[in-house]
Amino acid sequence: MNFRTNRPGVWRSPIHITPHLNLGYEFNLDRGHQDALEYVLGFDAGTQTWTVAGEFLGSHELAGDGIGDTLLTASVGIKWHPWKQLVLLANSQFPLNDEGLRSKMILTFGIEYSF
């Protein structure tokens, strides 16, 4: 494989890494004391054929009652592009702390095909 660009002395990696950060504020109009700060920190890394993604997701009720005020979750996934417009994907999401009523693990699988 040749990982060079048309410009001399410039090397291109076959793996692309894309970090991302999302911040948000959730307004609860019925119960103002349950407003929450939402955040996601993660990355995607991959080639033309596969991609691996990892994320840390968080939610914090600013004026919470001490029950489930801070939720921390991790997510790990993979996408595989085996043929033409076909993409197969799998993802796992699991809690990082014991607050709130949540599943121990959530698995998702998918198939995408574009025409």
C-alpha positions as CSV (number, residue, x, y, z in Angstrom):
1,M,0.0,0.0,0.0
2,N,1.1,3.5,-0.8
3,F,0.1,6.0,1.9
4,R,1.7,9.0,0.3
5,T,-0.1,12.0,-1.1
6,N,0.7,13.8,-4.4
7,R,2.9,16.2,-2.4
8,P,6.4,15.1,-1.7
9,G,7.3,14.5,2.0
10,V,3.6,14.3,3.1
11,W,2.5,11.0,4.6
12,R,-1.1,10.0,4.9
13,S,-2.2,7.4,7.5
14,P,-4.7,4.7,6.4
15,I,-6.5,5.2,9.7
16,H,-8.7,8.3,10.3
17,I,-9.4,9.3,13.9
18,T,-12.2,11.7,14.6
19,P,-12.7,12.9,18.2
20,H,-15.9,14.6,19.3
21,L,-17.4,16.5,22.3
22,N,-21.0,17.3,22.7
23,L,-22.4,19.5,25.5
24,G,-26.0,20.2,26.2
25,Y,-28.5,21.4,28.7
26,E,-31.8,19.7,29.3
27,F,-34.6,22.0,30.4
28,N,-37.5,20.3,32.2
29,L,-40.4,22.7,32.0
30,D,-42.7,20.7,34.3
31,R,-40.1,20.2,37.0
32,G,-37.4,22.9,36.9
33,H,-35.3,21.2,39.6
34,Q,-34.7,18.3,37.3
35,D,-32.8,20.3,34.7
36,A,-29.6,18.5,33.6
37,L,-26.3,19.0,32.0
38,E,-25.6,16.4,29.3
39,Y,-22.2,15.6,27.8
40,V,-20.6,13.1,25.4
41,L,-16.9,12.6,24.8
42,G,-15.8,10.1,22.2
43,F,-14.0,9.2,19.0
44,D,-14.3,7.3,15.7
45,A,-11.3,5.5,14.3
46,G,-11.3,3.6,11.1
47,T,-10.5,2.9,7.4
48,Q,-12.6,2.5,4.3
49,T,-13.7,-1.0,5.5
50,W,-14.2,-0.7,9.3
51,T,-14.8,1.8,12.0
52,V,-14.5,1.5,15.8
53,A,-16.3,4.0,18.0
54,G,-16.0,4.7,21.7
55,E,-17.9,7.2,23.9
56,F,-18.4,8.3,27.5
57,L,-21.9,9.7,28.0
58,G,-22.9,11.6,31.1
59,S,-25.9,13.4,32.6
60,H,-25.9,15.4,35.8
61,E,-29.0,16.9,37.5
62,L,-27.9,20.3,38.9
63,A,-30.4,20.5,41.7
64,G,-31.1,16.7,42.1
65,D,-32.5,14.9,45.0
66,G,-29.5,12.5,45.5
67,I,-31.1,9.6,43.6
68,G,-29.7,9.0,40.1
69,D,-28.4,12.6,39.8
70,T,-25.2,11.6,37.9
71,L,-25.4,8.9,35.3
72,L,-22.2,7.8,33.6
73,T,-22.3,5.4,30.6
74,A,-19.8,4.0,28.1
75,S,-20.5,2.9,24.6
76,V,-18.3,0.8,22.2
77,G,-19.2,0.0,18.7
78,I,-18.0,-1.3,15.4
79,K,-19.1,-0.8,11.7
80,W,-18.0,-3.0,8.9
81,H,-18.3,-2.1,5.2
82,P,-17.8,-5.5,3.5
83,W,-19.4,-4.9,0.1
84,K,-20.6,-2.0,-2.0
85,Q,-23.2,0.0,0.0
86,L,-23.7,-2.7,2.7
87,V,-22.7,-1.7,6.3
88,L,-23.0,-4.1,9.3
89,L,-22.8,-2.6,12.8
90,A,-22.8,-3.7,16.4
91,N,-22.8,-1.6,19.6
92,S,-22.7,-2.2,23.3
93,Q,-23.7,0.3,26.0
94,F,-23.1,-0.2,29.7
95,P,-23.2,1.9,32.9
96,L,-20.1,3.1,34.7
97,N,-21.8,3.8,38.0
98,D,-24.6,2.4,40.0
99,E,-27.0,5.4,40.0
100,G,-30.4,5.2,38.5
101,L,-32.5,2.3,37.2
102,R,-30.6,1.1,34.1
103,S,-29.8,-2.1,32.3
104,K,-26.4,-3.7,32.9
105,M,-25.8,-3.8,29.1
106,I,-27.6,-2.8,26.0
107,L,-26.6,-4.5,22.7
108,T,-27.7,-3.2,19.3
109,F,-27.1,-4.7,15.9
110,G,-27.9,-3.2,12.5
111,I,-27.7,-3.6,8.8
112,E,-27.6,-0.6,6.4
113,Y,-27.8,-0.6,2.6
114,S,-28.2,2.4,0.5
115,F,-29.5,2.4,-3.1
